[in-house]
Amino acid sequence: MKLAAVLLALAPFAAFAQKPAPLLPPADPAIQKLVDEISAKNLEADIRKLVSFGTRHTLSDTQSPTRGIGAARNWVRDEFLKYSKAGGGRMTVEMDTFTVKPDGRRINRPVLMANVLATLPGTDPTDTRVILVSGHIDSRVTDVMNATADAPGANDDGSGTVLVMELARVLAGQKFPCTLKFVAVQGEEQGLYGSGHLAERAKKEGWNLIAMLNNDIVGNSHGFDPEISDATQVRVFSEGVPANETPEQAKVRRQLSSENDAPSRQLARFIQRAAQLYGRGHKATLEYRPDRFLRGGDHTPFNQQGFAAVRFTEMNEDFTHQHQDLRTEKGRAYGDLPEGVDYAYLRRNAGVNLATMVALAKAPAAPAKVEVLTANLTNRTELRWQAPAAGPRPSGYVVLVRETSAPQWQQRFPVAGLTADLPISKDNFIFGVASIDAAGHESVAVLPVVGR
């Protein structure tokens, strides 16, 4: 029996006598206003400035004021500082430096690397949540060890870097209960060094990192081999099984068949809904794998540290523009130049990122210790949970329901308290619980575990 028919038959039950709420929470005009402030003109100007440094290879010059990774890092830092000043000075900026020793692969000498990190602190001292958006500043050509040739990196990953910068510009003067972080990481092409360092730092310092949004290759709407153009959607990759899953957690996952409901997968579903609310028709298409086939990115170290992290990537990559020496062969131009970027498309992808960050920041923290109770032999489903430990207390909660074969939530029901007694069989449906505030801002859903 389909979910709609089941719920219709259940109308007499007191616990869920009311009609289901709309599948999407209400839109917030203030979020849409911020999304609409993103400028394609700014994105293009910033990419052209990044390209002007010649190469941003991780092993390139760090002393020149005009060429190499050092000059590019300094420019991004200075731009962050300008945004902070214009926004009232609350946003702090740092060069998060670290040294990488030769690795026998893509690092042939000791290298002092730096992630350029801007932090917009939260206004609620009880709200410890952190939301992070990233792109990688380094670039490369065909030979990954060629640190001197021009490597424009306009799309890979100039697009992700300037997306992060534009979000920092728009949000620097805003105030949210929790903390937002914006980072241009170094060393992605040489082995995810910058993101690995930052993920380890987040774990060591105990960040309550609820979402890491990695943007890598998000500016091109035209793919080659085959020729496909699509400026209407962006891919969001997320892991289904947590990378740091323990044997005990694996046992629970197998018991519940919850391989499609890891925290990163729930974050991806949240992103898709944010796009539906604020994307003005632009879609977030969920890819149910950690990254592109047999590949990885800067979200990977965060997954490995146990954080919810996803990757945004354009729908159809053009590999004539990625990791290529600048040249022309058989009439086709190779190389990652600014002319290969669709700036209107990049602006829309930036909008989905911004909407996700702000919608998460405005929502209460997710409920804690969500459980499904199994003491009674019944076809009903009893749920209980606790209020989140961080931030303000939610005004209520919603229970999300979907068939076991459905990839997305199909129904949502408001609940006032910390329990729900549903006349719906736990055998046939999957449930999630999210927190909401009085304005309808809704957290990421939490899948229940078995309560004893």
Summary of the structure (lengths in Angstrom):
residues: 452
radius of gyration: 22.6
end to end distance: 29.7
largest distance: 73.7
contacts: 1585
relative contact order: 0.16
helix: 29%
strand: 25%
